[in-house]
Amino acid sequence: MRKAICIAALTLLCFTLPLYSAVPSSAYSFDDLSFSSLYNAAYSGRHSDSLINPAFLSRIENPDAFYFTFLMSESWDTDVMKRKEDMYALQNYTSEMQFSFVGNNLAVTAFFTTWFADRQLTDSGLSFDIYNRIGLQIDYSASFDFFSLGLRLKGGGEMRRRDRNITGVINAIEHAYFGSFDNVDGSEYFGLGASVAFDFDFLTFSYFVDDIISYRGNDLYFGWQEILDSSVFSISLRYPKFTNRGDLNLIRPRVAYSIQGNIFDRATVTFNAELEMQLLPTLYLHLGAGYREYDHNFLSYDSSNGVLMLGFAMDADTYAFSLMCNVDTERFSRIYPSISFTISR
């Protein structure tokens, strides 16, 4: 594996984000892995890029491999930490395991996600609702010179353990990963998506529709409104990997911009900037910064709906590691740290 960083997207945390009324409930789910400064729907070359945009599956550098990623993330309200409430570092903990089998322009990825929600501190102690989601995603891609297309099928469901008292770390692990869960009625989902991309090496355009047709909440969604709401337009500029003499460029910057949602109404916009250091042909360091704004009105920016994103990553031949920390730009009181590890064979 040359580039196997699998994004440590902060997943499924917004079930308990009262400060973010403009952030949609799906903002941190595994099907929006771009909640990171290091990733954008117009980026290509890594396996994790194909998890964001299936059109780039046929352009990853290691096309036949198995990838395993484990990530952990949190969503910290600094007001809770200042009050030093009981176990204040445990607020919206999320962990996720991702298993991807890639070969012949086809990828099958299984997701196993556990997260804590509805934090309650009462006289009887600290309690959470603990959720578990199992998802399956199948991607296919084909490339023709500078043009690529991709198709995606995804589905899954959720389970829940209600009102579990947490008395310590061991107790939290026990409730999170052991014992039975109850099915969440209406949590079953299914979706069909498609994307196209034009990759000219230094310049990339992409258009991705996440839900051409979807089933969620016991309802079937299909139509132009569904397509507009799940559309992502992206563009990126990237410095060439090699010099004119065929040598590696030590420093390789890139920038990107994307707009997600109905561009004729309010949408989500994201700016990315990354500095990639190619130390060896199979060893890279990444430094990234970005800004994402939800409920954006055309060219009318509102920092109360924004998130500042920072990230560092290292990837080698068969492993990858990343650290990220995002923070809201309204009060700088909501912090989203995450860490992930990836191995590939």
C-alpha positions as CSV (number, residue, x, y, z in Angstrom):
1,M,0.0,0.0,0.0
2,R,1.4,3.4,-1.0
3,K,-1.4,5.6,0.2
4,A,-3.7,3.9,2.6
5,I,-4.8,6.6,5.0
6,C,-8.4,5.8,5.9
7,I,-10.0,8.9,7.2
8,A,-10.8,9.3,10.8
9,A,-13.9,11.1,10.1
10,L,-15.7,12.1,13.2
11,T,-18.8,9.9,12.9
12,L,-22.3,9.9,14.2
13,L,-21.8,12.6,16.9
14,C,-24.4,15.1,16.0
15,F,-27.2,13.3,17.8
16,T,-26.2,15.4,20.8
17,L,-25.0,18.7,19.4
18,P,-27.4,21.4,20.7
19,L,-25.0,24.2,19.8
20,Y,-25.2,23.3,16.1
21,S,-28.8,23.9,15.0
22,A,-27.7,24.3,11.4
23,V,-25.7,21.1,11.2
24,P,-27.8,18.3,9.6
25,S,-28.3,15.0,11.6
26,S,-26.2,13.1,9.0
27,A,-23.2,15.4,9.2
28,Y,-20.8,13.0,10.9
29,S,-22.1,9.7,9.6
30,F,-19.7,7.3,7.8
31,D,-21.2,8.2,4.5
32,D,-19.8,11.8,4.9
33,L,-16.2,11.0,5.5
34,S,-15.1,14.4,4.2
35,F,-15.5,16.0,7.7
36,S,-11.8,16.4,7.7
37,S,-9.2,18.9,6.4
38,L,-7.3,16.0,4.7
39,Y,-10.1,14.8,2.5
40,N,-12.4,16.2,-0.2
41,A,-14.7,14.7,-2.8
42,A,-12.3,15.8,-5.5
43,Y,-9.2,14.1,-4.0
44,S,-8.0,10.9,-5.6
45,G,-5.2,8.4,-5.2
46,R,-6.0,6.9,-1.8
47,H,-8.4,4.2,-0.8
48,S,-10.1,6.5,1.6
49,D,-10.7,8.9,-1.3
50,S,-12.8,6.2,-2.9
51,L,-14.8,5.8,0.3
52,I,-15.9,9.5,-0.2
53,N,-16.3,9.4,-4.0
54,P,-16.7,6.0,-5.7
55,A,-15.5,7.3,-9.1
56,F,-12.0,7.3,-7.7
57,L,-12.0,3.7,-6.8
58,S,-10.4,2.8,-10.2
59,R,-7.6,5.4,-9.6
60,I,-6.2,4.3,-6.2
61,E,-2.5,3.5,-6.2
62,N,-2.9,0.0,-4.6
63,P,-6.0,-1.3,-6.4
64,D,-6.0,-4.9,-5.1
65,A,-5.8,-5.0,-1.3
66,F,-7.5,-5.5,2.0
67,Y,-7.8,-2.5,4.3
68,F,-8.7,-2.4,8.0
69,T,-9.2,0.8,9.9
70,F,-10.0,1.5,13.5
71,L,-10.9,5.0,14.6
72,M,-11.9,6.7,17.8
73,S,-13.4,10.2,18.1
74,E,-15.2,12.5,20.5
75,S,-17.3,15.6,20.6
76,W,-16.4,17.7,23.6
77,D,-18.4,20.5,25.0
78,T,-15.9,22.7,26.8
79,D,-18.6,24.0,29.2
80,V,-19.0,20.4,30.5
81,M,-15.2,20.1,30.9
82,K,-15.0,23.5,32.8
83,R,-17.6,22.3,35.2
84,K,-15.6,19.1,35.7
85,E,-18.6,16.9,35.7
86,D,-18.3,13.2,36.4
87,M,-16.3,11.6,33.6
88,Y,-16.4,14.8,31.6
89,A,-14.1,13.4,29.0
90,L,-16.8,10.9,28.0
91,Q,-19.4,12.9,26.2
92,N,-20.1,11.6,22.6
93,Y,-17.5,8.8,22.2
94,T,-17.5,7.0,18.9
95,S,-15.5,4.1,17.6
96,E,-15.7,2.5,14.2
97,M,-14.1,-0.5,12.5
98,Q,-14.0,-0.5,8.7
99,F,-13.1,-3.6,6.6
100,S,-12.6,-3.1,2.9
101,F,-11.9,-5.7,0.2
102,V,-10.8,-4.1,-3.1
103,G,-10.1,-5.7,-6.4
104,N,-10.9,-5.3,-10.1
105,N,-12.4,-1.9,-9.6
106,L,-14.9,-3.3,-7.1
107,A,-14.9,-2.7,-3.3
108,V,-16.9,-4.2,-0.5
109,T,-16.7,-2.3,2.8
110,A,-18.3,-3.2,6.1
111,F,-18.7,-0.7,8.9
112,F,-19.2,-1.4,12.6
113,T,-19.9,1.7,14.6
114,T,-20.6,2.3,18.2
115,W,-21.5,5.7,19.7
116,F,-22.7,7.2,23.0
117,A,-25.6,9.7,22.9
118,D,-28.0,11.5,25.1
119,R,-25.6,12.1,28.0
120,Q,-27.5,12.5,31.3
121,L,-26.0,13.5,34.6
122,T,-28.5,13.0,37.5
123,D,-28.4,12.2,41.2
124,S,-28.2,8.5,40.3
125,G,-25.1,9.0,38.2
126,L,-24.0,9.3,34.5
127,S,-26.1,7.5,31.8
128,F,-26.1,7.2,28.0
129,D,-28.1,5.7,25.2
130,I,-25.6,3.5,23.4
131,Y,-26.0,2.8,19.7
132,N,-24.6,0.3,17.3
133,R,-24.7,0.5,13.5
134,I,-23.8,-2.1,11.0
135,G,-23.4,-1.0,7.4
136,L,-22.4,-2.5,4.1
137,Q,-21.2,-0.6,1.1
138,I,-20.5,-1.8,-2.4
139,D,-18.6,0.4,-4.9
140,Y,-17.8,0.0,-8.5
141,S,-15.7,2.3,-10.7
142,A,-14.5,2.4,-14.3
143,S,-11.9,4.8,-15.8
144,F,-11.4,6.0,-19.4
145,D,-8.3,8.1,-19.7
146,F,-9.1,11.3,-17.7
147,F,-12.8,10.3,-17.1
148,S,-14.1,8.1,-14.3
149,L,-17.5,7.0,-13.1
150,G,-18.6,5.2,-10.0
151,L,-21.7,3.5,-8.6
152,R,-22.5,2.9,-4.9
153,L,-25.0,0.7,-3.0
154,K,-25.2,1.0,0.7
155,G,-27.4,-0.2,3.5
156,G,-27.6,-1.1,7.1
157,G,-29.5,-0.6,10.4
158,E,-29.1,0.4,14.0
159,M,-29.4,-1.1,17.4
160,R,-29.7,0.6,20.8
161,R,-29.2,0.1,24.5
162,R,-31.2,2.7,26.5
163,D,-30.3,4.5,29.6
164,R,-27.1,2.7,30.6
165,N,-25.4,3.8,33.8
166,I,-21.7,4.4,33.4
167,T,-19.5,4.2,36.5
168,G,-16.0,3.9,34.9
169,V,-13.9,3.0,31.8
170,I,-14.3,-0.7,32.2
171,N,-18.1,-0.3,32.7
172,A,-18.3,1.9,29.6
173,I,-16.4,-0.7,27.5
174,E,-18.7,-3.5,28.8
175,H,-21.9,-1.6,27.8
176,A,-20.4,-0.4,24.4
177,Y,-19.1,-3.7,23.1
178,F,-20.7,-6.5,25.0
179,G,-24.3,-7.5,25.7
180,S,-27.4,-7.5,23.5
181,F,-28.9,-4.5,21.8
182,D,-32.5,-3.8,20.8
183,N,-33.4,-2.9,17.2
184,V,-34.2,0.7,16.4
185,D,-37.5,0.8,14.5
186,G,-37.2,2.7,11.2
187,S,-33.4,2.8,11.3
188,E,-33.0,0.5,8.3
189,Y,-31.7,2.3,5.3
190,F,-30.7,1.7,1.7
191,G,-29.3,4.0,-0.9
192,L,-28.1,4.1,-4.5
193,G,-25.5,6.7,-5.5
194,A,-23.4,7.6,-8.6
195,S,-20.5,9.9,-9.4
196,V,-18.4,11.1,-12.3
197,A,-15.0,12.7,-12.3
198,F,-12.6,14.4,-14.7
199,D,-9.0,14.0,-13.5
200,F,-6.3,16.0,-15.4
201,D,-3.6,15.2,-12.9
202,F,-3.2,18.7,-11.6
203,L,-6.9,19.7,-12.0
204,T,-9.9,17.5,-10.9
205,F,-13.7,18.1,-11.2
206,S,-16.2,15.7,-9.7
207,Y,-20.0,15.4,-9.3
208,F,-21.4,12.9,-6.8
209,V,-25.0,12.1,-6.0
210,D,-25.1,10.2,-2.8
211,D,-28.8,9.3,-2.9
212,I,-30.4,8.9,-6.3
213,I,-32.9,6.7,-4.6
214,S,-33.0,5.9,-0.9
215,Y,-35.1,4.1,1.7
216,R,-34.9,5.4,5.3
217,G,-37.4,6.0,8.1
218,N,-39.7,3.4,6.5
219,D,-40.1,5.8,3.5
220,L,-38.8,5.6,-0.1
221,Y,-37.3,8.8,-1.4
222,F,-36.8,9.4,-5.2
223,G,-36.9,12.5,-7.3
224,W,-35.1,15.7,-8.2
225,Q,-35.3,17.1,-4.7
226,E,-33.5,14.0,-3.4
227,I,-30.8,14.3,-6.0
228,L,-30.3,18.0,-5.4
229,D,-30.1,17.6,-1.7
230,S,-27.4,14.9,-1.9
231,S,-25.3,16.4,-4.7
232,V,-21.7,17.3,-4.2
233,F,-19.8,19.5,-6.7
234,S,-16.0,19.5,-6.1
235,I,-12.9,20.9,-7.7
236,S,-9.2,20.6,-6.7
237,L,-5.8,21.8,-7.8
238,R,-2.7,19.7,-7.1
239,Y,1.0,20.1,-7.7
240,P,2.4,17.3,-9.9
241,K,3.9,14.2,-8.1
242,F,7.0,14.2,-10.3
243,T,9.3,16.9,-11.7
244,N,10.0,17.2,-15.4
245,R,13.1,15.1,-14.8
246,G,11.1,12.3,-13.2
247,D,12.1,13.0,-9.6
248,L,9.6,13.1,-6.7
249,N,8.5,16.6,-5.7
250,L,9.3,16.8,-2.0
251,I,6.6,19.3,-1.3
252,R,3.2,18.8,-3.0
253,P,0.5,21.3,-2.1
254,R,-3.2,21.0,-3.1
255,V,-6.4,23.0,-2.5
256,A,-10.0,22.1,-3.0
257,Y,-13.5,23.5,-2.8
258,S,-16.8,21.6,-2.7
259,I,-20.5,22.5,-2.3
260,Q,-22.9,19.9,-1.0
261,G,-26.7,20.1,-1.2
262,N,-29.1,22.3,-3.3
263,I,-27.0,25.0,-4.8
264,F,-30.2,27.0,-5.5
265,D,-31.0,27.1,-1.8
266,R,-28.8,26.6,1.2
267,A,-25.9,24.2,1.1
268,T,-22.7,23.1,2.8
269,V,-19.5,24.5,1.5
270,T,-16.0,23.2,2.3
271,F,-12.5,24.7,1.6
272,N,-9.5,22.4,1.9
273,A,-5.7,23.1,1.8
274,E,-3.1,20.4,2.3
275,L,0.7,20.2,2.2
276,E,1.9,16.7,1.3
277,M,5.6,15.9,1.9
278,Q,6.8,12.9,-0.2
279,L,9.8,11.7,1.9
280,L,10.0,8.4,0.0
281,P,8.0,6.8,-2.8
282,T,6.0,5.0,-0.2
283,L,6.3,7.4,2.8
284,Y,4.2,10.6,3.0
285,L,3.4,13.2,5.6
286,H,0.3,15.3,5.3
287,L,-0.6,18.6,7.0
288,G,-4.1,19.9,6.3
289,A,-6.4,22.8,7.2
290,G,-10.0,23.5,6.2
291,Y,-13.2,25.3,6.8
292,R,-16.7,23.9,6.5
293,E,-19.9,25.9,6.8
294,Y,-23.4,24.4,7.0
295,D,-26.6,26.1,6.0
296,H,-24.6,28.4,3.7
297,N,-26.4,31.1,1.6
298,F,-24.6,31.9,-1.6
299,L,-21.5,34.0,-0.9
300,S,-23.0,35.0,2.5
301,Y,-20.7,33.4,5.1
302,D,-21.8,32.9,8.7
303,S,-19.2,31.7,11.2
304,S,-21.9,30.6,13.6
305,N,-22.5,27.6,11.3
306,G,-18.8,26.9,10.6
307,V,-16.2,24.3,11.6
308,L,-12.4,24.8,11.5
309,M,-10.6,21.6,10.6
310,L,-7.0,20.7,11.2
311,G,-5.2,17.4,10.5
312,F,-1.9,15.5,10.4
313,A,-1.4,12.1,8.8
314,M,1.4,9.7,7.9
315,D,1.1,6.8,5.5
316,A,3.6,4.2,4.5
317,D,3.5,1.0,2.4
318,T,1.2,-1.1,4.6
319,Y,0.0,1.2,7.4
320,A,-1.3,4.7,8.1
321,F,-2.0,6.9,11.0
322,S,-3.9,10.2,11.4
323,L,-4.7,12.8,14.0
324,M,-7.4,15.4,13.6
325,C,-9.0,18.1,15.6
326,N,-12.0,20.2,14.5
327,V,-13.5,23.1,16.4
328,D,-16.6,25.3,15.9
329,T,-16.1,28.9,14.8
330,E,-19.1,30.3,16.7
331,R,-17.8,30.1,20.3
332,F,-14.8,27.7,19.9
333,S,-16.5,25.6,22.6
334,R,-17.1,22.4,20.7
335,I,-14.0,20.3,19.9
336,Y,-13.9,17.2,17.8
337,P,-10.7,15.2,18.2
338,S,-10.1,11.9,16.5
339,I,-7.4,9.3,15.9
340,S,-7.3,6.4,13.4
341,F,-5.0,3.6,12.4
342,T,-5.1,1.7,9.1
343,I,-3.3,-1.5,7.9
344,S,-3.5,-3.0,4.4
345,R,-2.4,-6.3,2.9
